[in-house]
Each structure stands twice: as C-alpha cells, then as structure tokens.
Amino acid sequence: MRPFAPSHILLLPLAVAVTALAGCDEPNVRISSPDTTTGGVLKVVEALQCPETQGVLTRKGSAQPGGKACTYTGPKGAEVSLHLVDLRGDPSSQVLRSFEHQLAQDLPHTLADIRARQAQDAANDAEVRAADAKRAAADAERAVADADRAAAEVQAQADDTAQVRLPGVMIDAHGDKARVRIGGLNINADDTGGTVNVRSDDESVDINATDSGAEVRTRGAGDATRTTWILTDNGSSNPGWRMVGYEARGPAGGPIVIATVRTKEREQDAVFDAAKALVTLNVGR
C-alpha cells in the first residue's frame, strides 16, 4: 500500500476515490460493489458444469464424481477450486466462514495484523466520538447562526483539524485521523496506524486495509447468496500465496456454488474474473 498523505491532504482524494468505488485499485485489489439491481433468479444446481477451460483457467483432471467439485490452474501458479455446497439448513454465512478460515490459513499473519489494527481503530474511534460529543452542543448553536450561510462550510483550524459539510458529504479530520461519510459509505483513515476502513450502511461493502494487506467483502442484497471475499498480502518477501478469496452465489436455502481462488500475485484480476465466470455459468448472476 502506498504511504498515506497527511489527513488534511487526504480528505478530498478519499472523497473522490470512494465515489468511484467500483473502479478502485487501492490497495492493489480491484474492489467492486455487488450488483444488487440486475441480478436474476439464481438456479438450483444438482451438479457442477466444469468446462475444460474458462478464461485464463484450465481444468486440472476431471470433475469430482457426482459433480461436487473441480479444480483449475491459472497463470503463475494460480489455483481455483469450484465447489457445490449443500447448506443442509445452515445459514450460508456459516458455511462461508469455514471457507474463509481455511483460506486465511494461507495468509495467517496478514489477517492477524488486520484484526489487531481493527481493534486499535475501534479504541481510537471511541476517543474521537467522545470528542465529537463535546462539540455537539457548540455545533447546534452554530447551526442556528449559520442558517443563512452557504450549504457548504469548510473550517480549517490552527490545531490541524478540518471539517467539510456538503449535501451528502461529511468530513472530519483531526491530526493524522480522518472520518469521511459519503452517501451510505463511511470511511475511517489513520495515517499513524496506516489503516483505511470502508463500510456501507447496508453492510454490502466492508473493506479493511493496512500497510500489511487488505480484506475486502461485498454482499448482495436479498435472501440469495451473492458474496465476494478477498484477502491480500502486501509483503514483497512472501514467497507463497499473495491473494486468496472466493466468489459465492446461490439461491436462498442453497445449494451454493463457491469458487475459491489462490494466487501468488496480488494483481490477478483475470484469474478472479474467470472464477466468477465459472460461478455465473452454473447458477447465474
């Protein structure tokens, strides 16, 4: 991940970047919000379709008897496995957590660092909220006085703080920390901890990025399963896997089709695209 700029410089680039979230390249992962408007009815699958090739992927051997799994290889040692999973009454989130746990074992230090930074961010956020509460009364008084002013107000103060208020946009910066809200997206950035967290109000997007790596999760709306999960490692010295993740889709109640992905480079969009295409081939969008 590139080093963060000071928070007062970071604010507007963050705002622009988040409004273009579907095309974001930071941190070395293409992040796409789930398509919750054009997806059709997902098919109930009894056996997997495992073509010999799909995009940059080539099937390894034959599909598992019963059509429950097949394996593909890709560029530079990438591996993709396609699974048909019967939920057996369990929520799909429980099944997907088991896949995440298994995949995360390939990047244990990365996920541990992200979780530790999340805990620290939560503590820092509590301090920021306490300070916000103290300013609430003063803000209310200023709101009355500012009623006739422009809708956008920018306050730059000598103590390295800044506030921006625009329709649908809120930015608060305090030293090396910044909190940004754009529409339904909430961003917390900490220059000292080297972290950026992005979450949407409806929980369809959840991103945790540090200088060690990033965890990205997107969820589609509705009862059907439409979930993407990606974990990347930024360490250039890591000789093994650099990105792991999955694309999962299926009707409410299952079964669901899960394509797991492992690559030795972080930027392997073609591999993940091919994995998604295998899932689409089986259950639809």
C-alpha positions in Angstrom: 0.0 0.0 0.0 1.3 3.5 -0.8 2.0 5.7 2.3 -0.9 7.8 3.4 -0.7 11.6 3.0 -1.5 13.8 6.0 -5.1 13.8 6.7 -5.8 17.4 5.5 -4.4 16.4 2.1 -6.0 13.0 2.1 -9.6 14.2 2.6 -10.6 15.2 -1.0 -8.8 12.3 -2.7 -10.6 10.0 -0.4 -13.9 11.5 -1.2 -13.3 11.2 -4.9 -12.0 7.7 -4.6 -15.0 6.4 -2.7 -17.5 7.9 -5.1 -15.7 5.8 -7.8 -15.5 2.7 -5.6 -16.4 0.3 -8.4 -13.1 1.1 -10.1 -10.9 1.5 -7.1 -7.3 0.0 -7.4 -6.2 0.6 -3.8 -4.8 -1.4 -2.2 -3.7 -3.4 -5.2 -7.1 -5.1 -5.3 -9.9 -4.3 -7.7 -12.9 -3.6 -5.5 -16.4 -3.8 -7.0 -19.6 -3.2 -5.2 -22.1 -6.0 -5.7 -24.7 -5.7 -8.4 -28.0 -5.8 -6.5 -30.2 -4.5 -9.3 -29.6 -6.6 -12.3 -29.1 -10.0 -10.8 -31.7 -12.5 -11.8 -33.1 -15.6 -10.1 -30.2 -17.9 -9.2 -30.5 -21.5 -10.3 -30.7 -24.6 -8.1 -27.7 -26.7 -9.1 -27.5 -30.5 -8.8 -24.1 -31.0 -10.4 -21.4 -28.6 -11.5 -20.6 -27.6 -15.0 -16.8 -27.7 -15.3 -15.6 -26.7 -18.8 -12.1 -27.7 -19.8 -11.1 -24.0 -20.0 -12.6 -20.8 -18.7 -10.8 -17.5 -19.5 -7.2 -17.9 -18.2 -8.0 -21.1 -16.3 -7.5 -24.7 -17.4 -9.3 -27.6 -15.7 -6.9 -30.0 -13.8 -8.1 -33.5 -14.5 -11.8 -34.4 -14.4 -14.6 -33.1 -12.3 -15.1 -34.9 -9.0 -17.6 -37.8 -9.3 -21.1 -36.5 -8.5 -20.3 -33.1 -9.9 -19.5 -31.5 -6.5 -16.0 -30.1 -7.1 -13.4 -29.4 -9.8 -10.0 -27.7 -9.8 -8.4 -25.3 -12.3 -4.9 -23.9 -12.7 -4.1 -20.4 -13.9 -1.1 -18.1 -14.7 1.9 -18.1 -12.5 0.7 -21.0 -10.3 -2.8 -19.6 -9.6 -5.3 -22.2 -8.3 -9.1 -22.1 -8.5 -11.4 -24.7 -7.0 -15.1 -24.9 -7.7 -17.4 -26.3 -5.1 -21.1 -27.2 -4.9 -22.2 -27.0 -1.3 -25.5 -28.1 0.2 -26.4 -25.8 3.1 -28.3 -28.6 4.9 -30.3 -26.0 6.8 -27.3 -23.9 7.9 -27.1 -20.2 7.0 -24.8 -19.6 4.1 -22.8 -17.2 6.3 -21.8 -20.1 8.5 -20.6 -22.1 5.5 -18.7 -19.2 4.1 -16.9 -18.6 7.4 -15.5 -22.1 7.2 -14.1 -21.3 3.7 -12.7 -18.0 4.9 -11.0 -19.8 7.9 -9.4 -22.3 5.6 -8.2 -19.8 3.0 -6.9 -17.4 5.7 -4.5 -20.1 6.9 -2.5 -19.4 3.8 -2.0 -15.8 5.0 -2.3 -16.1 8.8 0.0 -13.1 9.7 -1.9 -10.8 7.3 -5.3 -11.5 8.8 -3.9 -11.3 12.3 -2.4 -7.8 11.6 -5.7 -6.6 10.1 -7.7 -7.8 13.1 -5.2 -6.2 15.5 -5.5 -2.9 13.6 -9.3 -3.1 13.7 -9.2 -3.4 17.5 -6.9 -0.4 17.8 -9.1 1.6 15.3 -12.2 0.8 17.5 -10.4 2.2 20.5 -9.3 5.3 18.6 -12.8 5.8 17.2 -14.2 5.7 20.7 -11.9 8.6 21.6 -13.0 10.5 18.5 -16.7 10.0 19.3 -16.2 11.3 22.8 -14.6 14.5 21.4 -17.4 14.8 18.9 -20.0 14.6 21.7 -18.3 17.6 23.4 -18.6 19.6 20.2 -22.2 18.7 19.6 -23.7 21.5 21.7 -21.5 24.1 20.1 -22.3 22.7 16.6 -26.0 23.1 17.4 -25.6 26.7 18.4 -23.6 27.4 15.2 -26.2 25.7 13.1 -28.7 28.4 14.1 -26.3 31.2 13.4 -25.2 29.7 10.0 -28.7 29.1 8.7 -28.4 31.8 6.1 -24.9 30.8 5.1 -24.0 28.6 2.1 -24.8 24.9 2.3 -21.1 24.0 2.1 -18.9 25.1 5.0 -15.2 24.4 5.4 -13.5 25.2 8.6 -9.7 25.0 8.7 -8.2 25.5 12.2 -4.7 26.0 13.5 -4.8 22.8 15.5 -4.6 20.7 12.4 -8.3 19.9 12.2 -10.7 20.4 9.3 -14.4 20.0 8.7 -16.3 19.8 5.5 -20.1 19.8 5.1 -21.8 19.3 1.8 -25.1 17.7 0.8 -24.5 14.0 1.3 -20.8 14.5 2.4 -19.3 14.9 5.8 -15.6 15.0 6.5 -13.9 15.4 9.9 -10.1 15.5 10.2 -8.1 15.5 13.4 -4.4 15.5 13.0 -3.5 12.1 11.3 -7.0 10.8 11.5 -9.9 11.4 9.2 -13.6 10.3 9.2 -15.5 10.6 5.9 -19.1 9.9 5.1 -20.3 10.0 1.5 -23.9 8.8 1.0 -24.1 5.4 2.7 -20.4 4.9 2.9 -18.3 5.5 6.0 -14.5 5.8 5.8 -12.1 6.0 8.7 -8.4 6.7 7.8 -5.5 6.7 10.3 -2.1 7.9 9.0 -0.2 6.9 12.1 -1.6 3.3 12.1 -1.5 3.1 8.3 -5.2 1.9 8.0 -8.2 2.7 5.9 -11.6 1.2 6.7 -14.7 1.5 4.4 -18.1 0.3 5.4 -21.6 0.9 3.9 -24.7 1.4 6.0 -26.3 -1.7 4.4 -23.2 -3.8 5.0 -22.9 -4.5 1.3 -19.3 -3.3 1.3 -16.7 -3.9 4.1 -13.0 -3.1 3.5 -10.2 -3.2 6.0 -6.8 -2.1 4.6 -3.4 -1.8 6.3 0.1 -1.4 5.1 0.4 -5.2 5.5 -2.6 -6.2 3.4 -6.3 -5.8 2.9 -9.5 -7.7 3.5 -12.5 -7.0 1.2 -16.0 -8.2 1.4 -19.1 -7.4 -0.6 -22.6 -8.8 -0.2 -25.6 -8.6 -2.4 -29.0 -7.7 -1.1 -31.8 -10.2 -0.6 -32.0 -13.7 0.7 -29.9 -15.2 -2.1 -26.2 -15.6 -1.5 -24.0 -13.2 -3.5 -20.7 -12.7 -1.7 -17.2 -11.9 -2.6 -14.3 -12.1 -0.1 -10.6 -11.3 -0.8 -7.5 -11.2 1.4 -4.3 -9.9 0.1 -0.7 -9.7 1.4 1.4 -6.7 0.6 4.7 -8.2 1.8 7.1 -8.4 -1.1 9.1 -11.0 0.7 6.3 -13.5 0.9 7.2 -16.4 -1.3 3.8 -18.2 -1.2 0.3 -17.0 -1.8 -0.3 -13.3 -2.1 -4.1 -13.3 -2.6 -6.8 -15.7 -1.5 -10.5 -15.4 -1.7 -13.8 -16.7 -3.0 -16.9 -15.8 -5.1 -20.0 -17.5 -3.7 -23.5 -17.5 -5.2 -26.7 -19.5 -4.8 -30.4 -19.3 -4.2 -31.8 -18.9 -0.7 -31.6 -22.3 1.0 -28.9 -23.5 -1.3 -27.1 -25.2 -2.7 -24.5 -22.6 -3.3 -21.5 -22.6 -5.7 -18.2 -21.3 -4.3 -15.1 -20.6 -6.4 -12.0 -20.4 -4.2 -9.0 -18.5 -5.5 -5.3 -18.6 -4.6 -2.7 -16.6 -6.5 1.0 -15.7 -6.0 0.5 -12.2 -7.1 -1.9 -9.6 -5.8 -3.0 -8.3 -9.2 -4.6 -11.3 -10.7 -7.9 -9.8 -12.0 -8.1 -12.2 -14.9 -8.0 -15.2 -12.5 -10.8 -13.8 -10.3 -12.8 -12.8 -13.3 -12.6 -16.4 -14.7 -13.6 -17.8 -11.3 -16.6 -15.5 -11.2 -17.5 -16.6 -14.8 -17.5 -20.3 -13.6 -19.9 -19.4 -10.8 -22.1 -17.5 -13.3 -22.1 -20.4 -15.7 -23.5 -22.6 -13.0 -26.0 -20.5 -11.1 -26.4 -17.2 -13.0 -25.9 -13.7 -11.8 
